[in-house]
Amino acid sequence: MFVVCSKDGEKVNGQIANTVIQVASEPTIIAVAINKKNLTHDYIDKSKVFTASILAQDTPLSFIGNFGFKSGRENRINFQGIDYNHGTTGAPIVKRIIR
C-alpha cells in the first residue's frame, strides 16, 4: 500500500492507494490508480504533481484511516504526527509515523 499525496497551491491532500506501477526506468515514470471523484485526483489534475510513499506492513490502522476512511473534501486530512517534507514539486512525501 501507498499514500499518494498532491497539492493545490498551499493546500495538500493525501489518500491511500494500492496501485502504483513503474512504467519506465529512463526517465523514471510511474502511474497510480486514483478514483476521479477523490480530492487527491483533483489536486493531481490541477498541479500535475504527486508523490507516492510506500507504507510498511505494520502501518497502524489509525494512519490508514486518516488517509483512507475519510474524504479530504469534508475533512482536512491530518498530517499532524506524521513526519513528512515537501518534495521538489511541493507535494508531501511521507517519511514515517511519529508515535
Secondary structure as UniProt FT lines:
FT   STRAND          2..8
FT   TURN            9..10
FT   STRAND          11..17
FT   STRAND          20..25
FT   TURN            26..27
FT   STRAND          28..32
FT   TURN            36..37
FT   HELIX           39..47
FT   STRAND          51..54
FT   TURN            57..58
FT   HELIX           61..68
FT   TURN            72..74
FT   TURN            80..81
FT   STRAND          82..86
FT   TURN            88..89
FT   STRAND          92..97
//
